[in-house]
Amino acid sequence: MKSTTVRRVTLSIALTTALTGVAACSSAGSSGGSGKGDKAVHKGTTQVSPIAALRSAEKSTDSADSAKVESTTTMGAMMSMKADGVMGWADGLTGTMTITYTGGTMADTMRKTGSTSMQARYLPDAYYAKMSDTFAEQAGGKHWIRYAYDDLAKLGGSSGAYLKDQMQNTTPNQSVKLLLASGDVRKVGEESVRGEQTTHYSGTVDVADLATKSSNLSASQLTDLKKQLTAAGVSTEQIDIWVNGDDLLVKKAEKGELSTGTMSSTAYYSDYGVKVSAQEPPASDTADFKDLLKAQGAGGTTS
């Protein structure tokens, strides 16, 4: 049945959007001043090695708790998308995002459901995607899809467990960790990003060689990073980050080869410490992903 096929693909798209949105957020930092008084503790430490500077940036960004997000992502011919909103990571990933597909096969599929844009809400135990009226007509009149992380871990096997881990534990300083793990960190120079003076760092991550690099990360951190990258189908990744005078990330750009094609992502963040308010959608307007799969006879698969 055509409507069922479109609905099933849309379920997978919304799920992919969840992970892609998190990847954009977790691999970037922020622009603008700090939202908290302790963010400038490292200000002025310009004459340090790239490794020392990035370790300071990792700590400062991790303790910032929240930021505004603006990102663009392309994944081969499958999709191109933009996202903006507010994300927090003080106690699990929380936030709200507006995600718009701007090209690729996913955008074509979303048009069939009545919209190429969707709202997303991230809560510590579940991710919610708001679909179009056309989708709601095929889902008992409900607009929101709820993806419980525990359900994803059970339904998706190792990939579901990976997604659950990303949604619950990812922080926005992942790019810094990857650069430290690469063993290939270099300072490019001083550059202005959206009117703010920053220091540009760059490096390349080779997943196959990750564990052998002198990275200043622990063995367990290297193992976890390699596992996550392998699960995402990443072989190599070029990472560039821009850090301001408060040791906070201003911009990140990533390019890599995935199992599904070439990926590129650029993100800007602002207003560290911004208030984050993400609430569960009304239960009367929410359908559970697991229940929708059962109703379609999809069993334990998420694709």
Secondary structure, DSSP 8 states (H G I E B T S, - for coil): -HHHHHHHHHHHHHHHHHHHHHHHHHT---BS--SSGGGGTTTT--SS-HHHHHHHHHHHHHTT-EEEEEEEEEETTTEEEEEEEEEE-TTS-EEEEEEEEEESHHHHHHHHTT-SEEEEEEETTEEEEE--HHHHHTTTT--EEEEEHHHHHHHSHHHHHHHHHHHHH--TTHHHHHHHHHT--EEEEEEEETTEEEEEEEEEEEGGGGGGS--SS-HHHHHHHHHHHHHTT-SEEEEEEEE-TTS-EEEEEEEEEETTEEEEEEEEEE-TT---------GGGEEEHHHHHHHTT-TT---
